[in-house]
Amino acid sequence: MEENKIIDVTEMIKNEIKSNDIVLFMKGTPVFPMCGFSAAVVQILTDIGVKFNSINVLDSNEMREGIKQFSNWPTIPQLYIKEEFVGGCDIVKEIYESGELLQLLNRKGIEVKSR
Amino acid sequence: MPISQERLEKLIKDSIPDCKIAINDLKGDGDHYSATIISKTFKGKTRVEQHKMVYDALKGGMGNELHALMLKTKSE
């Protein structure tokens, strides 16, 4: 990937995670997820009832590869909360089931819609 | 290009020698596994750091040779 493309993507990623409390880099969109693991994380965020911004990495190869380099994490989806990389599908599932995800959201002052 | 369960186990054990590991082949296609890995070397590390140790053991295979590896890592 050419040098300037890497820089552009990295800036885009930084911008996204700065300007949104929760960002999910995924394959597809929340309405049309293109991968089971991405869909699973969308489901968890929906169940909790938090607002999140999603980025479809399938829209650009630079983003698909750039996000993996940015986080030094080899797979998609990737969840960010307040600029912090939280994990992929298995970690998000694990901390959701253990209650740690809700604690993290509370600690970060992120509003959760009570069910 | 899938990876065999034996090779996956060997790669992880080569990098994390003390680990106890249980692998499930989720789809029988050599591309989707889950694994529970216990190792003292995980102690004091975050889940992200622990999983990265496992991904590093796969020497670039994760996300390329191997499509999905659902991990559960524990220090004991």
N, CA and C atoms of all chains as a GROMACS GRO file, in nm:
protein
  573
    1MET      N    1   0.088  -0.118   0.000
    1MET     CA    2   0.000   0.000   0.000
    1MET      C    3   0.092   0.124   0.000
    2GLU      N    4   0.063   0.223  -0.088
    2GLU     CA    5   0.158   0.336  -0.094
    2GLU      C    6   0.159   0.413   0.038
    3GLU      N    7   0.269   0.476   0.060
    3GLU     CA    8   0.293   0.553   0.184
    3GLU      C    9   0.178   0.647   0.215
    4ASN      N   10   0.142   0.734   0.118
    4ASN     CA   11   0.045   0.838   0.155
    4ASN      C   12  -0.093   0.777   0.186
    5LYS      N   13  -0.122   0.661   0.124
    5LYS     CA   14  -0.253   0.600   0.151
    5LYS      C   15  -0.259   0.552   0.297
    6ILE      N   16  -0.144   0.499   0.342
    6ILE     CA   17  -0.141   0.450   0.482
    6ILE      C   18  -0.165   0.567   0.576
    7ILE      N   19  -0.100   0.680   0.544
    7ILE     CA   20  -0.113   0.797   0.633
    7ILE      C   21  -0.258   0.846   0.633
    8ASP      N   22  -0.318   0.853   0.512
    8ASP     CA   23  -0.458   0.901   0.505
    8ASP      C   24  -0.548   0.812   0.588
    9VAL      N   25  -0.532   0.681   0.572
    9VAL     CA   26  -0.621   0.588   0.644
    9VAL      C   27  -0.600   0.601   0.794
   10THR      N   28  -0.477   0.611   0.835
   10THR     CA   29  -0.449   0.623   0.979
   10THR      C   30  -0.513   0.748   1.035
   11GLU      N   31  -0.506   0.856   0.958
   11GLU     CA   32  -0.570   0.982   1.003
   11GLU      C   33  -0.720   0.964   1.011
   12MET      N   34  -0.775   0.895   0.911
   12MET     CA   35  -0.921   0.872   0.909
   12MET      C   36  -0.963   0.791   1.032
   13ILE      N   37  -0.885   0.688   1.063
   13ILE     CA   38  -0.916   0.602   1.178
   13ILE      C   39  -0.908   0.684   1.307
   14LYS      N   40  -0.800   0.759   1.321
   14LYS     CA   41  -0.785   0.841   1.443
   14LYS      C   42  -0.904   0.936   1.459
   15ASN      N   43  -0.940   0.998   1.346
   15ASN     CA   44  -1.053   1.091   1.347
   15ASN      C   45  -1.182   1.023   1.392
   16GLU      N   46  -1.208   0.906   1.338
   16GLU     CA   47  -1.331   0.832   1.369
   16GLU      C   48  -1.337   0.799   1.518
   17ILE      N   49  -1.227   0.747   1.570
   17ILE     CA   50  -1.233   0.700   1.710
   17ILE      C   51  -1.226   0.817   1.808
   18LYS      N   52  -1.181   0.934   1.757
   18LYS     CA   53  -1.179   1.054   1.842
   18LYS      C   54  -1.319   1.115   1.851
   19SER      N   55  -1.388   1.112   1.733
   19SER     CA   56  -1.515   1.188   1.730
   19SER      C   57  -1.638   1.103   1.762
   20ASN      N   58  -1.616   0.976   1.793
   20ASN     CA   59  -1.730   0.891   1.833
   20ASN      C   60  -1.694   0.810   1.956
   21ASP      N   61  -1.783   0.805   2.054
   21ASP     CA   62  -1.754   0.727   2.176
   21ASP      C   63  -1.725   0.581   2.141
   22ILE      N   64  -1.814   0.526   2.056
   22ILE     CA   65  -1.800   0.384   2.020
   22ILE      C   66  -1.790   0.371   1.868
   23VAL      N   67  -1.687   0.301   1.821
   23VAL     CA   68  -1.672   0.278   1.677
   23VAL      C   69  -1.650   0.129   1.653
   24LEU      N   70  -1.727   0.075   1.561
   24LEU     CA   71  -1.710  -0.066   1.525
   24LEU      C   72  -1.665  -0.075   1.380
   25PHE      N   73  -1.542  -0.123   1.362
   25PHE     CA   74  -1.492  -0.149   1.227
   25PHE      C   75  -1.538  -0.290   1.194
   26MET      N   76  -1.620  -0.303   1.090
   26MET     CA   77  -1.684  -0.433   1.065
   26MET      C   78  -1.688  -0.463   0.916
   27LYS      N   79  -1.729  -0.584   0.884
   27LYS     CA   80  -1.753  -0.621   0.744
   27LYS      C   81  -1.902  -0.606   0.719
   28GLY      N   82  -1.937  -0.509   0.632
   28GLY     CA   83  -2.078  -0.483   0.605
   28GLY      C   84  -2.126  -0.370   0.693
   29THR      N   85  -2.259  -0.365   0.711
   29THR     CA   86  -2.318  -0.258   0.793
   29THR      C   87  -2.404  -0.323   0.901
   30PRO      N   88  -2.441  -0.248   1.005
   30PRO     CA   89  -2.526  -0.307   1.109
   30PRO      C   90  -2.654  -0.370   1.052
   31VAL      N   91  -2.709  -0.309   0.947
   31VAL     CA   92  -2.833  -0.362   0.889
   31VAL      C   93  -2.801  -0.481   0.799
   32PHE      N   94  -2.688  -0.474   0.729
   32PHE     CA   95  -2.647  -0.587   0.641
   32PHE      C   96  -2.504  -0.630   0.675
   33PRO      N   97  -2.486  -0.697   0.790
   33PRO     CA   98  -2.350  -0.746   0.822
   33PRO      C   99  -2.310  -0.855   0.724
   34MET      N  100  -2.182  -0.854   0.682
   34MET     CA  101  -2.138  -0.949   0.580
   34MET      C  102  -2.055  -1.062   0.642
   35CYS      N  103  -2.058  -1.068   0.777
   35CYS     CA  104  -1.977  -1.174   0.841
   35CYS      C  105  -2.041  -1.199   0.977
   36GLY      N  106  -2.045  -1.325   1.016
   36GLY     CA  107  -2.112  -1.364   1.140
   36GLY      C  108  -2.054  -1.298   1.263
   37PHE      N  109  -1.921  -1.282   1.261
   37PHE     CA  110  -1.854  -1.224   1.379
   37PHE      C  111  -1.888  -1.077   1.391
   38SER      N  112  -1.893  -1.006   1.277
   38SER     CA  113  -1.933  -0.865   1.281
   38SER      C  114  -2.078  -0.854   1.327
   39ALA      N  115  -2.162  -0.942   1.276
   39ALA     CA  116  -2.304  -0.939   1.315
   39ALA      C  117  -2.320  -0.963   1.465
   40ALA      N  118  -2.238  -1.051   1.520
   40ALA     CA  119  -2.249  -1.084   1.664
   40ALA      C  120  -2.218  -0.961   1.749
   41VAL      N  121  -2.119  -0.882   1.709
   41VAL     CA  122  -2.084  -0.763   1.788
   41VAL      C  123  -2.194  -0.657   1.773
   42VAL      N  124  -2.248  -0.643   1.651
   42VAL     CA  125  -2.360  -0.550   1.631
   42VAL      C  126  -2.476  -0.588   1.723
   43GLN      N  127  -2.502  -0.719   1.732
   43GLN     CA  128  -2.613  -0.767   1.817
   43GLN      C  129  -2.590  -0.730   1.963
   44ILE      N  130  -2.467  -0.747   2.010
   44ILE     CA  131  -2.435  -0.716   2.150
   44ILE      C  132  -2.456  -0.567   2.176
   45LEU      N  133  -2.405  -0.481   2.087
   45LEU     CA  134  -2.419  -0.336   2.106
   45LEU      C  135  -2.566  -0.295   2.100
   46THR      N  136  -2.640  -0.364   2.015
   46THR     CA  137  -2.784  -0.335   2.005
   46THR      C  138  -2.857  -0.381   2.131
   47ASP      N  139  -2.822  -0.499   2.180
   47ASP     CA  140  -2.884  -0.550   2.304
   47ASP      C  141  -2.861  -0.454   2.420
   48ILE      N  142  -2.739  -0.402   2.428
   48ILE     CA  143  -2.705  -0.311   2.538
   48ILE      C  144  -2.776  -0.178   2.518
   49GLY      N  145  -2.798  -0.144   2.390
   49GLY     CA  146  -2.870  -0.020   2.361
   49GLY      C  147  -2.780   0.101   2.364
   50VAL      N  148  -2.658   0.085   2.306
   50VAL     CA  149  -2.568   0.202   2.300
   50VAL      C  150  -2.560   0.250   2.156
   51LYS      N  151  -2.541   0.382   2.144
   51LYS     CA  152  -2.520   0.441   2.011
   51LYS      C  153  -2.378   0.406   1.966
   52PHE      N  154  -2.360   0.367   1.841
   52PHE     CA  155  -2.224   0.343   1.793
   52PHE      C  156  -2.214   0.378   1.646
   53ASN      N  157  -2.092   0.412   1.606
   53ASN     CA  158  -2.068   0.443   1.466
   53ASN      C  159  -2.000   0.320   1.404
   54SER      N  160  -2.044   0.280   1.283
   54SER     CA  161  -1.980   0.162   1.223
   54SER      C  162  -1.911   0.202   1.093
   55ILE      N  163  -1.800   0.136   1.069
   55ILE     CA  164  -1.723   0.159   0.946
   55ILE      C  165  -1.719   0.026   0.870
   56ASN      N  166  -1.762   0.029   0.745
   56ASN     CA  167  -1.760  -0.093   0.664
   56ASN      C  168  -1.623  -0.105   0.598
   57VAL      N  169  -1.540  -0.193   0.651
   57VAL     CA  170  -1.404  -0.202   0.597
   57VAL      C  171  -1.402  -0.261   0.456
   58LEU      N  172  -1.515  -0.318   0.415
   58LEU     CA  173  -1.520  -0.374   0.278
   58LEU      C  174  -1.530  -0.264   0.173
   59ASP      N  175  -1.556  -0.141   0.220
   59ASP     CA  176  -1.566  -0.029   0.127
   59ASP      C  177  -1.430   0.008   0.068
   60SER      N  178  -1.322  -0.019   0.143
   60SER     CA  179  -1.190   0.018   0.087
   60SER      C  180  -1.083  -0.073   0.141
   61ASN      N  181  -1.000  -0.123   0.050
   61ASN     CA  182  -0.894  -0.216   0.090
   61ASN      C  183  -0.795  -0.147   0.184
   62GLU      N  184  -0.778  -0.013   0.161
   62GLU     CA  185  -0.685   0.061   0.248
   62GLU      C  186  -0.735   0.055   0.393
   63MET      N  187  -0.868   0.072   0.410
   63MET     CA  188  -0.924   0.069   0.546
   63MET      C  189  -0.914  -0.072   0.603
   64ARG      N  190  -0.944  -0.172   0.520
   64ARG     CA  191  -0.943  -0.311   0.566
   64ARG      C  192  -0.804  -0.352   0.617
   65GLU      N  193  -0.703  -0.308   0.547
   65GLU     CA  194  -0.566  -0.341   0.591
   65GLU      C  195  -0.515  -0.238   0.693
   66GLY      N  196  -0.556  -0.114   0.671
   66GLY     CA  197  -0.506  -0.005   0.758
   66GLY      C  198  -0.547  -0.023   0.902
   67ILE      N  199  -0.670  -0.069   0.926
   67ILE     CA  200  -0.717  -0.084   1.064
   67ILE      C  201  -0.640  -0.197   1.134
   68LYS      N  202  -0.602  -0.298   1.060
   68LYS     CA  203  -0.526  -0.409   1.120
   68LYS      C  204  -0.387  -0.361   1.161
   69GLN      N  205  -0.329  -0.276   1.076
   69GLN     CA  206  -0.196  -0.222   1.111
   69GLN      C  207  -0.208  -0.125   1.229
   70PHE      N  208  -0.314  -0.043   1.225
   70PHE     CA  209  -0.333   0.059   1.330
   70PHE      C  210  -0.338  -0.005   1.468
   71SER      N  211  -0.414  -0.115   1.478
   71SER     CA  212  -0.434  -0.177   1.611
   71SER      C  213  -0.337  -0.294   1.634
   72ASN      N  214  -0.264  -0.330   1.529
   72ASN     CA  215  -0.179  -0.450   1.536
   72ASN      C  216  -0.264  -0.570   1.580
   73TRP      N  217  -0.381  -0.581   1.511
   73TRP     CA  218  -0.477  -0.688   1.538
   73TRP      C  219  -0.519  -0.745   1.404
   74PRO      N  220  -0.506  -0.876   1.382
   74PRO     CA  221  -0.514  -0.930   1.247
   74PRO      C  222  -0.654  -0.954   1.191
   75THR      N  223  -0.758  -0.929   1.269
   75THR     CA  224  -0.891  -0.965   1.216
   75THR      C  225  -0.991  -0.851   1.232
   76ILE      N  226  -1.104  -0.871   1.166
   76ILE     CA  227  -1.218  -0.780   1.172
   76ILE      C  228  -1.333  -0.863   1.225
   77PRO      N  229  -1.422  -0.817   1.313
   77PRO     CA  230  -1.444  -0.678   1.354
   77PRO      C  231  -1.346  -0.632   1.462
   78GLN      N  232  -1.343  -0.500   1.477
   78GLN     CA  233  -1.264  -0.439   1.584
   78GLN      C  234  -1.350  -0.332   1.652
   79LEU      N  235  -1.358  -0.342   1.785
   79LEU     CA  236  -1.442  -0.246   1.859
   79LEU      C  237  -1.355  -0.149   1.936
   80TYR      N  238  -1.387  -0.020   1.925
   80TYR     CA  239  -1.316   0.086   1.998
   80TYR      C  240  -1.415   0.160   2.087
   81ILE      N  241  -1.377   0.181   2.213
   81ILE     CA  242  -1.460   0.260   2.304
   81ILE      C  243  -1.372   0.372   2.360
   82LYS      N  244  -1.411   0.495   2.336
   82LYS     CA  245  -1.334   0.613   2.379
   82LYS      C  246  -1.188   0.597   2.338
   83GLU      N  247  -1.169   0.574   2.210
   83GLU     CA  248  -1.036   0.564   2.146
   83GLU      C  249  -0.955   0.442   2.190
   84GLU      N  250  -1.014   0.357   2.277
   84GLU     CA  251  -0.939   0.240   2.326
   84GLU      C  252  -0.984   0.116   2.250
   85PHE      N  253  -0.887   0.038   2.199
   85PHE     CA  254  -0.922  -0.086   2.130
   85PHE      C  255  -0.966  -0.188   2.235
   86VAL      N  256  -1.090  -0.235   2.224
   86VAL     CA  257  -1.147  -0.328   2.323
   86VAL      C  258  -1.124  -0.472   2.281
   87GLY      N  259  -1.140  -0.501   2.151
   87GLY     CA  260  -1.116  -0.638   2.105
   87GLY      C  261  -1.200  -0.672   1.983
   88GLY      N  262  -1.191  -0.800   1.946
   88GLY     CA  263  -1.270  -0.852   1.836
   88GLY      C  264  -1.391  -0.925   1.892
   89CYS      N  265  -1.450  -1.011   1.809
   89CYS     CA  266  -1.576  -1.077   1.847
   89CYS      C  267  -1.562  -1.159   1.975
   90ASP      N  268  -1.457  -1.239   1.987
   90ASP     CA  269  -1.449  -1.328   2.104
   90ASP      C  270  -1.433  -1.251   2.234
   91ILE      N  271  -1.351  -1.144   2.231
   91ILE     CA  272  -1.332  -1.066   2.355
   91ILE      C  273  -1.459  -0.990   2.390
   92VAL      N  274  -1.523  -0.929   2.290
   92VAL     CA  275  -1.645  -0.851   2.319
   92VAL      C  276  -1.753  -0.943   2.376
   93LYS      N  277  -1.765  -1.062   2.318
   93LYS     CA  278  -1.862  -1.159   2.370
   93LYS      C  279  -1.832  -1.196   2.516
   94GLU      N  280  -1.702  -1.222   2.540
   94GLU     CA  281  -1.660  -1.265   2.675
   94GLU      C  282  -1.688  -1.156   2.778
   95ILE      N  283  -1.655  -1.030   2.746
   95ILE     CA  284  -1.674  -0.923   2.846
   95ILE      C  285  -1.820  -0.882   2.856
   96TYR      N  286  -1.896  -0.909   2.750
   96TYR     CA  287  -2.042  -0.884   2.758
   96TYR      C  288  -2.104  -0.985   2.855
   97GLU      N  289  -2.069  -1.112   2.836
   97GLU     CA  290  -2.125  -1.218   2.920
   97GLU      C  291  -2.079  -1.205   3.065
   98SER      N  292  -1.960  -1.153   3.086
   98SER     CA  293  -1.909  -1.143   3.225
   98SER      C  294  -1.956  -1.013   3.291
   99GLY      N  295  -2.017  -0.922   3.214
   99GLY     CA  296  -2.062  -0.796   3.274
   99GLY      C  297  -1.957  -0.686   3.267
  100GLU      N  298  -1.835  -0.722   3.225
  100GLU     CA  299  -1.726  -0.623   3.222
  100GLU      C  300  -1.752  -0.514   3.120
  101LEU      N  301  -1.823  -0.548   3.012
  101LEU     CA  302  -1.848  -0.448   2.907
  101LEU      C  303  -1.936  -0.335   2.962
  102LEU      N  304  -2.039  -0.375   3.039
  102LEU     CA  305  -2.127  -0.273   3.098
  102LEU      C  306  -2.050  -0.186   3.197
  103GLN      N  307  -1.963  -0.252   3.275
  103GLN     CA  308  -1.881  -0.176   3.372
  103GLN      C  309  -1.792  -0.076   3.298
  104LEU      N  310  -1.733  -0.123   3.187
  104LEU     CA  311  -1.644  -0.037   3.108
  104LEU      C  312  -1.721   0.083   3.055
  105LEU      N  313  -1.841   0.058   3.004
  105LEU     CA  314  -1.923   0.167   2.949
  105LEU      C  315  -1.959   0.267   3.059
  106ASN      N  316  -1.996   0.214   3.176
  106ASN     CA  317  -2.030   0.304   3.288
  106ASN      C  318  -1.909   0.387   3.328
  107ARG      N  319  -1.794   0.318   3.338
  107ARG     CA  320  -1.670   0.387   3.379
  107ARG      C  321  -1.639   0.501   3.282
  108LYS      N  322  -1.670   0.476   3.154
  108LYS     CA  323  -1.635   0.577   3.052
  108LYS      C  324  -1.749   0.679   3.035
  109GLY      N  325  -1.854   0.663   3.118
  109GLY     CA  326  -1.963   0.761   3.114
  109GLY      C  327  -2.044   0.755   2.986
  110ILE      N  328  -2.059   0.634   2.932
  110ILE     CA  329  -2.137   0.620   2.808
  110ILE      C  330  -2.278   0.573   2.842
  111GLU      N  331  -2.375   0.646   2.786
  111GLU     CA  332  -2.514   0.619   2.819
  111GLU      C  333  -2.558   0.484   2.762
  112VAL      N  334  -2.625   0.407   2.846
  112VAL     CA  335  -2.674   0.276   2.805
  112VAL      C  336  -2.826   0.280   2.820
  113LYS      N  337  -2.897   0.244   2.712
  113LYS     CA  338  -3.044   0.250   2.721
  113LYS      C  339  -3.090   0.134   2.809
  114SER      N  340  -3.161   0.164   2.918
  114SER     CA  341  -3.202   0.052   3.005
  114SER      C  342  -3.314  -0.024   2.932
  115ARG      N  343  -3.313  -0.153   2.945
  115ARG     CA  344  -3.409  -0.238   2.869
  115ARG      C  345  -3.539  -0.248   2.944
  116MET      N  346  -0.647  -2.080   0.224
  116MET     CA  347  -0.566  -2.200   0.246
  116MET      C  348  -0.578  -2.238   0.394
  117PRO      N  349  -0.651  -2.341   0.424
  117PRO     CA  350  -0.674  -2.379   0.564
  117PRO      C  351  -0.549  -2.427   0.636
  118ILE      N  352  -0.563  -2.449   0.764
  118ILE     CA  353  -0.451  -2.497   0.847
  118ILE      C  354  -0.500  -2.617   0.928
  119SER      N  355  -0.417  -2.717   0.944
  119SER     CA  356  -0.463  -2.836   1.015
  119SER      C  357  -0.462  -2.810   1.165
  120GLN      N  358  -0.546  -2.885   1.238
  120GLN     CA  359  -0.554  -2.868   1.383
  120GLN      C  360  -0.418  -2.898   1.448
  121GLU      N  361  -0.349  -3.000   1.395
  121GLU     CA  362  -0.219  -3.039   1.452
  121GLU      C  363  -0.120  -2.925   1.436
  122ARG      N  364  -0.119  -2.866   1.315
  122ARG     CA  365  -0.021  -2.758   1.288
  122ARG      C  366  -0.054  -2.637   1.376
  123LEU      N  367  -0.182  -2.608   1.390
  123LEU     CA  368  -0.225  -2.495   1.473
  123LEU      C  369  -0.176  -2.516   1.616
  124GLU      N  370  -0.197  -2.636   1.669
  124GLU     CA  371  -0.155  -2.668   1.807
  124GLU      C  372  -0.004  -2.657   1.820
  125LYS      N  373   0.066  -2.708   1.718
  125LYS     CA  374   0.215  -2.706   1.724
  125LYS      C  375   0.268  -2.564   1.725
  126LEU      N  376   0.212  -2.480   1.637
  126LEU     CA  377   0.257  -2.340   1.628
  126LEU      C  378   0.241  -2.270   1.763
  127ILE      N  379   0.125  -2.294   1.826
  127ILE     CA  380   0.098  -2.227   1.954
  127ILE      C  381   0.190  -2.282   2.062
  128LYS      N  382   0.207  -2.414   2.065
  128LYS     CA  383   0.292  -2.475   2.168
  128LYS      C  384   0.438  -2.437   2.150
  129ASP      N  385   0.481  -2.420   2.024
  129ASP     CA  386   0.620  -2.379   2.000
  129ASP      C  387   0.647  -2.243   2.063
  130SER      N  388   0.547  -2.154   2.057
  130SER     CA  389   0.570  -2.019   2.109
  130SER      C  390   0.534  -2.006   2.255
  131ILE      N  391   0.438  -2.090   2.300
  131ILE     CA  392   0.395  -2.084   2.441
  131ILE      C  393   0.408  -2.223   2.500
  132PRO      N  394   0.532  -2.266   2.526
  132PRO     CA  395   0.559  -2.406   2.561
  132PRO      C  396   0.483  -2.458   2.683
  133ASP      N  397   0.455  -2.372   2.779
  133ASP     CA  398   0.394  -2.424   2.903
  133ASP      C  399   0.242  -2.436   2.891
  134CYS      N  400   0.188  -2.404   2.773
  134CYS     CA  401   0.041  -2.390   2.766
  134CYS      C  402  -0.031  -2.524   2.763
  135LYS      N  403  -0.151  -2.519   2.823
  135LYS     CA  404  -0.246  -2.630   2.803
  135LYS      C  405  -0.346  -2.577   2.700
  136ILE      N  406  -0.381  -2.661   2.603
  136ILE     CA  407  -0.462  -2.608   2.494
  136ILE      C  408  -0.570  -2.708   2.453
  137ALA      N  409  -0.691  -2.656   2.429
  137ALA     CA  410  -0.800  -2.740   2.378
  137ALA      C  411  -0.855  -2.670   2.255
  138ILE      N  412  -0.852  -2.739   2.143
  138ILE     CA  413  -0.894  -2.678   2.016
  138ILE      C  414  -1.020  -2.748   1.965
  139ASN      N  415  -1.116  -2.669   1.918
  139ASN     CA  416  -1.234  -2.725   1.851
  139ASN      C  417  -1.235  -2.679   1.706
  140ASP      N  418  -1.255  -2.774   1.618
  140ASP     CA  419  -1.270  -2.739   1.476
  140ASP      C  420  -1.418  -2.705   1.456
  141LEU      N  421  -1.448  -2.577   1.436
  141LEU     CA  422  -1.588  -2.534   1.435
  141LEU      C  423  -1.663  -2.578   1.309
  142LYS      N  424  -1.594  -2.582   1.196
  142LYS     CA  425  -1.668  -2.610   1.072
  142LYS      C  426  -1.608  -2.727   0.991
  143GLY      N  427  -1.496  -2.783   1.041
  143GLY     CA  428  -1.436  -2.894   0.967
  143GLY      C  429  -1.372  -2.852   0.837
  144ASP      N  430  -1.351  -2.720   0.821
  144ASP     CA  431  -1.290  -2.674   0.695
  144ASP      C  432  -1.148  -2.624   0.717
  145GLY      N  433  -1.098  -2.642   0.839
  145GLY     CA  434  -0.960  -2.598   0.867
  145GLY      C  435  -0.945  -2.448   0.867
  146ASP      N  436  -1.055  -2.377   0.871
  146ASP     CA  437  -1.050  -2.231   0.863
  146ASP      C  438  -1.116  -2.163   0.983
  147HIS      N  439  -1.190  -2.242   1.060
  147HIS     CA  440  -1.267  -2.186   1.173
  147HIS      C  441  -1.245  -2.274   1.296
  148TYR      N  442  -1.168  -2.223   1.389
  148TYR     CA  443  -1.143  -2.298   1.512
  148TYR      C  444  -1.180  -2.212   1.633
  149SER      N  445  -1.202  -2.280   1.746
  149SER     CA  446  -1.202  -2.209   1.874
  149SER      C  447  -1.098  -2.279   1.959
  150ALA      N  448  -1.040  -2.205   2.050
  150ALA     CA  449  -0.936  -2.266   2.134
  150ALA      C  450  -0.937  -2.202   2.272
  151THR      N  451  -0.923  -2.288   2.373
  151THR     CA  452  -0.904  -2.239   2.510
  151THR      C  453  -0.759  -2.267   2.545
  152ILE      N  454  -0.689  -2.165   2.586
  152ILE     CA  455  -0.545  -2.178   2.612
  152ILE      C  456  -0.513  -2.128   2.752
  153ILE      N  457  -0.445  -2.212   2.829
  153ILE     CA  458  -0.407  -2.174   2.966
  153ILE      C  459  -0.256  -2.168   2.972
  154SER      N  460  -0.205  -2.054   3.018
  154SER     CA  461  -0.058  -2.043   3.030
  154SER      C  462  -0.023  -1.941   3.137
  155LYS      N  463   0.080  -1.971   3.214
  155LYS     CA  464   0.124  -1.878   3.319
  155LYS      C  465   0.174  -1.748   3.258
  156THR      N  466   0.218  -1.756   3.132
  156THR     CA  467   0.276  -1.636   3.070
  156THR      C  468   0.169  -1.530   3.042
  157PHE      N  469   0.041  -1.569   3.056
  157PHE     CA  470  -0.067  -1.471   3.034
  157PHE      C  471  -0.089  -1.384   3.157
  158LYS      N  472  -0.032  -1.430   3.270
  158LYS     CA  473  -0.058  -1.361   3.397
  158LYS      C  474  -0.027  -1.212   3.387
  159GLY      N  475  -0.120  -1.128   3.438
  159GLY     CA  476  -0.097  -0.984   3.444
  159GLY      C  477  -0.116  -0.914   3.311
  160LYS      N  478  -0.152  -0.988   3.206
  160LYS     CA  479  -0.170  -0.924   3.075
  160LYS      C  480  -0.318  -0.906   3.046
  161THR      N  481  -0.352  -0.805   2.967
  161THR     CA  482  -0.492  -0.785   2.930
  161THR      C  483  -0.531  -0.895   2.830
  162ARG      N  484  -0.663  -0.911   2.811
  162ARG     CA  485  -0.709  -1.011   2.712
  162ARG      C  486  -0.649  -0.980   2.574
  163VAL      N  487  -0.649  -0.853   2.537
  163VAL     CA  488  -0.596  -0.816   2.405
  163VAL      C  489  -0.450  -0.860   2.394
  164GLU      N  490  -0.372  -0.834   2.499
  164GLU     CA  491  -0.230  -0.873   2.496
  164GLU      C  492  -0.216  -1.024   2.490
  165GLN      N  493  -0.300  -1.095   2.566
  165GLN     CA  494  -0.293  -1.242   2.566
  165GLN      C  495  -0.325  -1.296   2.425
  166HIS      N  496  -0.432  -1.243   2.365
  166HIS     CA  497  -0.468  -1.292   2.232
  166HIS      C  498  -0.360  -1.258   2.130
  167LYS      N  499  -0.298  -1.142   2.146
  167LYS     CA  500  -0.192  -1.103   2.051
  167LYS      C  501  -0.076  -1.201   2.061
  168MET      N  502  -0.050  -1.251   2.181
  168MET     CA  503   0.058  -1.351   2.197
  168MET      C  504   0.027  -1.474   2.113
  169VAL      N  505  -0.101  -1.512   2.114
  169VAL     CA  506  -0.141  -1.632   2.037
  169VAL      C  507  -0.131  -1.602   1.888
  170TYR      N  508  -0.177  -1.483   1.848
  170TYR     CA  509  -0.170  -1.447   1.705
  170TYR      C  510  -0.024  -1.443   1.659
  171ASP      N  511   0.062  -1.390   1.744
  171ASP     CA  512   0.204  -1.384   1.706
  171ASP      C  513   0.260  -1.524   1.684
  172ALA      N  514   0.208  -1.619   1.766
  172ALA     CA  515   0.257  -1.758   1.754
  172ALA      C  516   0.223  -1.815   1.616
  173LEU      N  517   0.119  -1.760   1.554
  173LEU     CA  518   0.075  -1.813   1.424
  173LEU      C  519   0.152  -1.750   1.308
  174LYS      N  520   0.246  -1.662   1.344
  174LYS     CA  521   0.343  -1.610   1.245
  174LYS      C  522   0.274  -1.559   1.118
  175GLY      N  523   0.175  -1.472   1.138
  175GLY     CA  524   0.110  -1.408   1.024
  175GLY      C  525  -0.002  -1.491   0.965
  176GLY      N  526  -0.024  -1.611   1.018
  176GLY     CA  527  -0.128  -1.698   0.962
  176GLY      C  528  -0.268  -1.650   0.994
  177MET      N  529  -0.281  -1.578   1.106
  177MET     CA  530  -0.415  -1.535   1.149
  177MET      C  531  -0.468  -1.428   1.054
  178GLY      N  532  -0.588  -1.456   1.002
  178GLY     CA  533  -0.648  -1.361   0.908
  178GLY      C  534  -0.603  -1.389   0.765
  179ASN      N  535  -0.504  -1.477   0.750
  179ASN     CA  536  -0.462  -1.517   0.614
  179ASN      C  537  -0.493  -1.665   0.595
  180GLU      N  538  -0.397  -1.751   0.643
  180GLU     CA  539  -0.424  -1.896   0.634
  180GLU      C  540  -0.551  -1.929   0.710
  181LEU      N  541  -0.564  -1.863   0.825
  181LEU     CA  542  -0.673  -1.899   0.916
  181LEU      C  543  -0.774  -1.786   0.922
  182HIS      N  544  -0.901  -1.820   0.891
  182HIS     CA  545  -1.003  -1.713   0.886
  182HIS      C  546  -1.051  -1.676   1.025
  183ALA      N  547  -1.076  -1.778   1.108
  183ALA     CA  548  -1.135  -1.746   1.238
  183ALA      C  549  -1.076  -1.834   1.347
  184LEU      N  550  -1.039  -1.769   1.458
  184LEU     CA  551  -0.991  -1.844   1.575
  184LEU      C  552  -1.051  -1.776   1.698
  185MET      N  553  -1.160  -1.837   1.748
  185MET     CA  554  -1.224  -1.779   1.865
  185MET      C  555  -1.143  -1.821   1.987
  186LEU      N  556  -1.088  -1.725   2.058
  186LEU     CA  557  -0.996  -1.758   2.166
  186LEU      C  558  -1.054  -1.734   2.304
  187LYS      N  559  -1.017  -1.823   2.396
  187LYS     CA  560  -1.041  -1.799   2.539
  187LYS      C  561  -0.906  -1.824   2.605
  188THR      N  562  -0.851  -1.719   2.665
  188THR     CA  563  -0.718  -1.735   2.725
  188THR      C  564  -0.728  -1.716   2.876
  189LYS      N  565  -0.655  -1.799   2.949
  189LYS     CA  566  -0.655  -1.789   3.096
  189LYS      C  567  -0.513  -1.805   3.148
  190SER      N  568  -0.486  -1.750   3.266
  190SER     CA  569  -0.349  -1.765   3.316
  190SER      C  570  -0.338  -1.888   3.407
  191GLU      N  571  -0.454  -1.938   3.456
  191GLU     CA  572  -0.443  -2.068   3.526
  191GLU      C  573  -0.574  -2.145   3.514
   0.00000   0.00000   0.00000
